[in-house]
């Protein structure tokens, strides 16, 4: 027999079902029903009260990146939700998995400029993987399961759930099923065999090859595969800022950080290499400088889980749409 519970309790149970044990946040009027319920779950959901909402979202980012779990933030509506924008945007750019829960006014008050009502969806849709407004308690299990799946798979990133007062105080028959598949969303694409062979051919015939290792190497756990490929082909490695720990700092092939804040050697080598293998990095302006003068002499191979990064800033000769570790494993035997 199914159990009927309040929406706020359904949210707490859904978070626990997704393995959440730590929440960062700051309470307020439109999320108070959830906080009242959260008090009864303090033995399983540890809430860390920050002094400002921006502090909560940045703390959740740090927690996510150090623990490997999805960071969770809960705040109220209006100015609390807008105080999260810097952290959400940062999480999107730096591929940090977050689920952000913002309180919202009752459904009947939406669009009336009610006290502290803010169009959270309109503000956050451009800087999230998904933003969704939960208008009834019945939507909570579906929305939470989808949110955690999207935040943690593929290229990780932030998801916003705008939690209306109706959904918090309404009732739902409790039933929870984690999401493992979403139609039209492929978070783990297989490397195209021809692209792998084309990349191997370029590397095997290169006179002055070079590897650029980015944050994607760490996210996919591809450090060992990166080092194996570099050693097998005897190719120097430069890293982006977020890719610094992808190869030991004292490794003989590590030439340091690339870009405007980096070391001189890899920046010079960028303009001398005939083939550049970029792994899990997005060719940001901090790395490239002037795009019209960036590595014009080099053939570019780009490996990334996010297809939108290909040819966005730097034109590639070969791109492999895949998780970095999976792509390197496929590439290794051909090098």
C-alpha positions in Angstrom: 0.0 0.0 0.0 1.4 3.4 -1.0 2.0 6.1 1.6 0.7 9.7 1.2 3.1 12.3 2.5 3.6 16.1 2.3 5.6 17.5 -0.5 8.4 18.8 1.7 8.8 15.4 3.2 8.9 13.9 -0.3 11.7 16.3 -1.1 13.7 15.2 1.9 13.2 11.5 1.1 14.1 12.0 -2.6 17.3 13.7 -1.6 18.2 10.8 0.7 17.3 8.4 -2.1 19.9 10.1 -4.3 22.6 9.7 -1.7 22.5 13.2 -0.3 23.8 13.7 3.2 24.9 17.3 3.2 23.0 20.4 2.2 24.2 24.0 2.2 21.7 26.8 2.5 19.9 29.8 4.1 16.2 29.7 5.1 13.5 32.2 4.3 9.8 32.7 3.9 9.0 30.7 0.7 11.2 27.7 1.6 10.2 27.5 5.3 7.8 24.6 4.9 10.7 22.5 3.6 13.0 23.7 6.4 10.4 22.8 9.0 10.4 19.2 7.6 14.1 19.1 7.2 14.5 19.6 11.0 13.0 16.1 11.4 15.6 14.6 9.0 18.7 16.2 10.6 20.1 12.7 11.5 20.3 11.9 7.8 20.5 15.3 6.1 23.2 17.6 7.6 22.4 21.2 6.9 25.2 23.7 6.8 23.9 27.2 7.5 26.0 29.9 5.7 25.9 33.6 6.3 24.9 34.5 2.7 23.3 32.5 -0.2 26.3 33.1 -2.4 28.4 31.5 0.2 26.1 28.5 0.2 26.4 27.9 -3.5 30.2 28.3 -3.5 30.4 25.9 -0.5 28.3 23.4 -2.4 30.7 23.7 -5.4 33.7 23.0 -3.3 31.9 20.1 -1.6 31.0 18.6 -5.0 34.5 18.9 -6.5 36.2 17.5 -3.4 33.7 14.7 -2.7 32.8 13.7 -6.2 29.1 13.9 -5.2 26.4 16.4 -6.4 26.4 19.6 -4.3 23.0 20.6 -3.0 21.8 24.1 -2.1 18.5 25.3 -0.6 17.4 28.9 -0.4 14.2 30.9 -0.4 12.8 32.9 -3.4 13.5 36.4 -4.7 16.8 38.0 -3.5 18.0 34.7 -2.1 17.6 32.9 -5.4 19.3 35.8 -7.3 22.2 35.7 -4.9 23.0 32.3 -6.2 23.6 33.4 -9.8 27.4 33.8 -9.7 27.9 30.3 -8.2 25.4 28.7 -10.7 27.2 30.4 -13.6 30.6 29.3 -12.3 29.4 25.7 -11.8 28.1 25.7 -15.4 31.5 27.0 -16.8 33.6 24.7 -14.6 31.4 21.6 -15.0 30.5 21.2 -11.3 27.4 19.1 -10.5 24.9 21.0 -8.4 21.2 20.7 -7.6 19.9 24.1 -6.5 16.5 24.2 -4.8 14.9 27.6 -4.6 11.6 28.4 -2.8 8.9 30.1 -4.8 5.5 31.7 -4.1 2.3 29.9 -4.4 1.2 29.0 -8.0 -1.8 31.3 -7.7 0.6 34.3 -7.0 2.9 33.6 -9.9 3.1 36.5 -12.3 1.6 39.0 -9.8 4.8 40.4 -8.5 4.1 38.9 -5.1 6.5 39.6 -2.3 9.9 38.3 -3.3 8.6 36.6 -6.4 11.4 36.3 -9.0 11.4 34.6 -12.4 14.0 32.1 -11.4 13.6 29.9 -14.5 14.0 32.9 -16.9 17.1 33.9 -15.1 18.8 30.5 -14.7 17.9 28.7 -18.0 20.9 30.2 -19.9 23.3 29.1 -17.2 22.1 25.6 -16.2 21.8 22.2 -17.8 18.1 22.2 -16.8 15.7 24.5 -14.8 12.3 23.3 -13.8 9.5 24.7 -11.6 7.8 22.2 -9.4 4.2 23.3 -9.2 2.6 20.3 -7.4 3.8 17.7 -4.9 3.2 14.9 -7.4 6.0 16.2 -9.6 8.7 16.0 -6.8 10.0 12.4 -7.3 10.1 12.8 -11.1 11.8 16.2 -11.0 14.4 15.3 -8.3 15.4 12.1 -10.0 15.8 13.9 -13.4 17.7 16.7 -11.8 20.4 14.5 -10.2 20.8 12.4 -13.4 21.3 15.5 -15.5 23.6 17.2 -13.0 25.9 14.2 -12.6 26.2 12.7 -16.0 27.8 13.7 -19.3 29.5 17.1 -18.8 28.4 17.8 -15.1 26.7 21.0 -14.3 24.0 22.8 -12.3 20.3 22.1 -12.3 17.7 24.4 -10.7 14.4 23.2 -9.1 12.1 26.1 -8.3 10.0 24.7 -5.5 6.6 26.4 -5.2 4.7 26.8 -1.9 1.9 24.5 -3.3 4.4 21.7 -3.9 5.9 22.0 -0.5 2.6 21.8 1.4 0.6 19.5 -1.0 0.4 15.7 -0.7 1.9 13.0 -2.9 1.7 9.2 -2.9 5.3 8.3 -2.1 7.1 6.4 -4.8 10.6 7.0 -6.0 12.6 5.6 -9.0 16.0 7.0 -9.9 16.4 8.1 -13.5 18.8 6.1 -15.7 17.7 7.3 -19.1 16.3 10.4 -20.8 15.2 10.3 -24.4 17.4 12.5 -26.7 20.1 12.8 -23.9 23.2 10.7 -24.4 25.6 11.4 -21.5 28.1 8.7 -22.5 28.7 8.6 -26.3 30.9 6.0 -27.9 34.0 7.4 -29.7 33.6 7.2 -33.5 36.1 4.5 -34.6 37.1 6.5 -37.7 37.8 9.6 -35.6 40.0 7.6 -33.3 42.0 6.2 -36.3 42.3 9.7 -37.8 43.6 11.1 -34.5 46.1 8.2 -34.2 47.4 8.8 -37.7 48.0 12.5 -37.0 49.8 11.7 -33.7 51.9 8.9 -35.2 53.2 11.1 -38.1 53.7 14.2 -35.9 57.3 15.6 -35.6 56.5 17.9 -32.6 53.3 16.7 -31.0 51.9 18.2 -27.8 49.1 17.3 -25.4 46.8 19.9 -23.6 45.1 18.3 -20.6 42.0 20.0 -19.1 39.5 19.6 -16.3 37.7 16.8 -18.3 40.7 14.5 -17.6 40.0 14.7 -13.9 36.2 14.5 -14.2 36.5 11.3 -16.1 39.3 9.8 -14.0 41.6 9.6 -17.0 44.8 10.6 -15.4 46.5 7.2 -15.8 45.4 6.9 -19.4 46.7 10.4 -20.2 50.1 9.6 -18.7 50.2 6.2 -20.5 49.6 7.8 -23.8 52.1 10.6 -23.2 54.8 8.1 -22.1 54.0 5.7 -25.0 54.3 8.4 -27.6 56.9 10.5 -25.7 54.7 13.6 -26.0 55.0 16.6 -23.7 52.0 17.6 -21.7 50.7 21.1 -20.8 47.7 21.6 -18.6 44.9 24.2 -18.1 44.4 25.7 -14.6 41.7 23.1 -13.7 43.7 20.4 -15.3 46.8 20.9 -13.2 46.6 17.7 -11.2 46.0 15.5 -14.3 49.7 14.7 -14.4 52.2 14.9 -11.5 54.0 18.2 -11.3 57.4 16.4 -11.3 56.7 14.1 -14.2 59.4 14.5 -16.9 56.7 15.1 -19.6 54.8 17.8 -17.6 55.7 21.2 -19.1 53.5 23.2 -16.8 50.4 25.3 -17.2 49.3 26.8 -20.5 47.9 30.2 -21.2 48.3 33.8 -20.1 48.9 32.8 -16.4 51.0 29.8 -17.4 54.6 28.8 -18.1 56.6 30.2 -21.0 57.7 26.8 -22.4 54.2 25.3 -23.2 53.1 28.7 -24.6 56.1 28.7 -27.0 55.5 25.1 -27.8 51.9 25.8 -28.8 53.3 27.9 -31.6 55.8 25.3 -32.7 53.8 22.0 -32.4 52.6 20.4 -35.6 49.9 18.4 -33.8 48.0 19.3 -30.6 45.9 16.8 -28.8 43.4 18.7 -26.5 41.7 16.5 -23.9 38.8 17.7 -21.9 39.4 21.4 -22.3 37.4 24.2 -24.0 40.1 26.5 -25.5 39.1 29.5 -23.4 40.5 32.9 -24.0 42.8 32.5 -20.9 44.4 29.7 -22.8 44.4 30.9 -26.4 44.8 34.6 -26.4 44.1 35.9 -29.9 42.2 33.2 -31.7 43.4 34.4 -35.2 47.0 33.8 -34.1 46.6 30.6 -32.0 48.6 27.6 -33.1 48.0 28.3 -36.8 50.7 25.8 -37.8 49.2 22.9 -35.9 46.7 20.2 -36.6 44.2 20.1 -33.8 42.7 17.0 -32.2 39.9 17.7 -29.7 38.5 15.2 -27.2 35.4 16.3 -25.3 32.2 15.0 -23.8 30.4 18.3 -24.7 29.8 18.3 -28.5 29.1 22.1 -28.4 32.8 22.8 -27.6 34.0 21.5 -31.0 34.9 24.3 -33.3 33.4 26.9 -31.0 36.7 28.8 -30.5 39.4 26.8 -32.3 38.8 24.9 -35.6 39.7 21.2 -35.2 41.0 18.8 -37.8 39.7 15.8 -35.8 37.3 15.7 -32.9 36.3 12.7 -30.7 33.0 13.2 -29.0 33.4 11.0 -25.9 34.3 10.8 -22.3 38.0 11.5 -22.0 39.0 8.2 -20.4 37.0 6.2 -22.9 38.5 8.1 -25.8 42.1 7.7 -24.5 41.6 4.0 -24.0 40.4 3.6 -27.6 43.3 5.7 -28.8 46.1 4.0 -26.9 46.4 0.8 -28.9 46.8 2.7 -32.1 49.7 5.0 -30.9 
